[in-house]
């Protein structure tokens, strides 16, 4: 796999942007509209977009030198994660537009209700769709851990981050930091080729006296 520097940076930038979104959100008592709402969602949108090369980078690392089954599993994880990322991007874009067009929280709520009234929008953009993003990340992280390309505690850190967001959105900064610990060093590490096995010399047997 040949990662360009910006792809390596994405492994750190993505979690940092998610952490920034969580911190900005804590300062926004009304949760929109306003500057904090817009800045926070821009940070969140940037973070999710950074995870696109992360997903692709992990897929490349997982398929290198593997059989059809391994390549298929990695491709499935990447596709699931990218579909989820698309849903999250759509949600963030809707939130940004609603915040820009609204004067208060009530006006935002009306916009959200109109958007969700369209068939399929709520489950795809606000329900199952965003969950696929985390499922894809976990599948690829688990595969890399099983292949011993990464330590087993890294997928566990991702799970802890997901659980934190499920408990409360106020824990988003903690979730972002857990993602940072799990992903930050991987951009360069996954770029390294697998080390070939060290050849073992045949046993020469006992030396004969001359």
N, C-alpha and C positions, 0 to 999 in steps of 0.2 A: 504494500500500500504506500502510495506517495502522497503524504499530506502537505499541502502548502502551509505557510505560517499562519494565515488567517484561519484555516481549518483547525490548526492546533489551538489557536487562541479561543475558538468557539467553545472548547471544553471548559474554559474558565469563565469566559464572558457570559455564557448562558446562565449558569448558577448565580453569578454576581448580579445580573440584571433581575433575576427572580428575587434575590435578597433585597435589592433596592426597591422593588415594587412593594414587598412586604413592609419595609420600613416606612416608605411614603404613605402607604395605606393606614398605618397606625397614627399618622399625623392628621388624617382626614376624618374628623369625627362625624361629619354628615355623609361621608361616602358619596360625594359628588353632588352636583357638578362643581367644577372649579379647577384651579391650577393643579392641586394635589391629585385630583382624579385623573386629569389628562397626563401629567408627568408619570404617575404610577402606571397607567395602562400603556403608555409608550415604552416604559422600561420593561413591562411584562411582555409586550409584543416583540420587542427586540430580543428578549431572552428566549422566547419560544422559537423565533426564526434562527437563533444561534444553534438550537438543538437539531436543526435539519442536517448540517454537516456532521454533527455529533452522531446522529443515527446512521448516516451513510458511512462515516469512518469506522464505527463499531461493526457494521455489516462487513466491510472490506476485511477487517481484522479477523472476523469470525469465519470467513469463507476461505481464507488463504491456506491452500494446501489441504483442504477438506474434501470429503466425498459429496455426492449429490444430496444425501440426507442433511448433512450439515449446512450445505449451501442453501437448500430449500428452507430450513428452519431460520437461518439468518435473514433470508429475503422476506420471509413472512413477518419476522419481528420488525424489520425496517418499514415494510409497507403499512403494518398496523400502526407503528409509531408516527409515520408521516401523515396517515389519515387523521390520527388524533391531533397532530400538530395543526393540520389545516382547520379542524374544528375549533381549536383554541384560538387560532389567529382570527377566525371569523367572529368568535365571541368578543375578543379584544377590540376588533374593528367596530363592531356594533356598539360596544360600550363607549368607545371614543367619540363616535358620531353622535350618540345620544347625549353625551356630556356636552358636546359642542353646541348642539341645537337647543338645549334645555336651560331654563333659568333657575329651576329648583329641582329638588328630588322628586316631587310629585309629577312634574313634566317628564322627567326621565322614566318614571314608572309607567306612564302612559305610552311612551315610545316602546319600551320593552314589551308591554302587553300586545301592542300592535304587531311587533316583529314576531313574537311567539305565537300569534294567532294563525300564522301561515303554516300549512301542513308540513310536518317533518322538521321544522326549525328547532323546536324545543328539544326533542330527543337527540337530534344530530349535533346541534351547536351547544346545548346546555346540559344534555344528559349523558348518553353513552359515548358520544363522539369524543369529548375531551378525555374520558377515561382511557381510550385507546392509546393516547400519547404515553401514558405511564405504563400501560401494558407492554407496548413496544420497547420502551427503554428497559424494562425489567427482563423481557425475553432475551434481548441482546446481551445485557449484563450477565444474566445467568449462564448463557451459552459461553461467553468469554471466561467466566469463572470455572465452568466445567472443563474448558480446554486449558485451564491454568495459564491463561494469558493475563488475568488479573486476579487479585486476592479475593477470597470469598466474602470478606467483610464489606466490600464495595457495593454489591447488590443489596446487602442488609442495610447499608446506610441509605440507599435509595428508598427501600421499603419504609424505613423510619421517617424519611421526609414526606412520603406520600401519606402515611398515617397521621403525621402532624397536621398536614393541611386538611385531612378529613375530620380531625378533632375540632379545629377552629382555624378560620382564615387569619386570625391574629397571630398564629404560629407560622405564618409564611416566612418571616425572616429566619427562623430556625430551620425550616424546610430547605430554604435556599442555601444555608450554610452546610447542611448535611449533603445536599447535592454538590456543593463546591468541594467538599472533602472527597466525595466519591469520584467526581469527574475531572477535577482540575489537572491532575498529573497525567491523565490518560492520552492526551493529544500527542505528546512526544513518545510516550511509552509504546503505544500501539503502532507507531510509525517504525519501530525497530523490527527488522526481520527476525523470524524465528531462528534460534541458534541450531545449526546442524549438529547431530549427535557426534560425539568424539569417537573416531575410529579406534577399535581395540586391536592391538597387535596380536597375532597368534602366539600362543605359548611356545617358546623355542625349545622347551623341554630342558632336562638337565644338561649342563655343559659337559662335554667329553674332554677328558685330559688328553693333551697331544703329546 
